[in-house]
Amino acid sequence: MSKLSGPKILMTGGHLTPALATIEKLKSRSRLLFVGRSYSDSDHSASREHQLIRQAGIDFRTFNPPKFHRKPLSLNFVEALRYPGALVKAATIVRAFSPDIVLSFGGYLAPPIALAAYFQDIPVITHEQTTTLGLGNQLITLFATKLALSWPTPVHRSNAILTGNPVRSAFLGKPTKPAWYRSPDSLPTIYITGGNLGSRDIIAAVAAHLNTLAAKYYLVIQTGAGNHGANQQTIAAAARQLDPHRQRHVHAAPWFTAAETSYLMHTADLVVGRSGANTATELLITKASSILIPLPFSGRAEQLGNALLLQRLGLAVHLPQTNLDLLPQLIDRQLSSRPPPASSRLTSLIKLHTQAASNLADLTLSCAAAKNLH
């Protein structure tokens, strides 16, 4: 474990980006342990959380609890049989580290750890990054000391406090141009992303129109690490059909670092992608113009809500996935439109999320200190 002084904080949960942003604020003032998955749910490769937490210099403990499924429901019978064992392991992990406080970031990982902490009389803070409570946080908030909210929403909980959605520090300073970034012929830049795992539907639509788009734009495409590289292969195959000059207008990679993504969002003429909570927050902070294609089956239609929020703020236009054939025309139209002036609401939301990592870190430390006074 870390030899740093300060309270012992056990962190867990499925929302990794705000967790990493908060770690940046906590790791010099506390002793941290992150409890998470050792492998990815999608292809059982080494999980991104394991890799990134280790890179941040934080101790990592493996915990792979059962995950309940929306469908087929028959799978949940087997998962339910595994749950008592997961609760026992969670209790063992918490007792061994003996934290002063547990900081949860929701998802199916968090409830067993949070329950174990509660029954060992350890305070729990849980952070919700979306506009509505996820299933894990609906349970955790029943006994949590504090429920940290990312957005000003009418959640009527006595323990709720507005902190904002923590954003990685790379998005808060002046971005550095990546060494690989070359915009040939001074074309407008379009950054296309489907998140860490990528989006097969968005990539297929871009590949289908790659010749048209590469004739007018410099395309930086994040294909995602999921699907065993299939998205990257789809773009590579489409790019091989282009003439050599237009091939220079396409740069695709499975994943970009936080610094690279920050540069792209700050400087691209247009961003095309999903509208998860982290993407929406980063687009808001960078005030990037975007076309947002919500995941149709996201829980509680949260991605649709994020897309419509940014659309109301004048930063985005919402494109349903069923209308992906309209993407080239919408790109042309969005690039020719003039952005509206910044509203007071946009300014206040930017300020909230810019300070969110510090807000959440300070809340965690103050609750840990209060616990140690008793």
Secondary structure, DSSP 8 states (H G I E B T S, - for coil): -----S-EEEEE-S-HHHHHHHHHHHTTTSEEEEEE-SB-TTT-SB-HHHHHHHHTT-EEEE-------SS-TTHHHHHHHHHHHHHHHHHHHHHHH--SEEEE--STTHHHHHHHHHHTT--EEEEE-SSS--HHHHHHTTT-SEEEESS------TTEEE------GGGTS-----TT---GGG--EEEEE--SS--HHHHHHHHHTHHHHHTT-EEEEE--S-GGGHHHHHHHHHHHTS-HHHHTTEEEES---HHHHHHHHHH-SEEEE---HHHHHHHHHHT--EEE---TT-GGGHHHHHHHHHHHTTSEEE--GGGGGGHHHHHHHHHHS------HHHHHHHHHHHTHHHHHHHHHHHHHHHHHH-
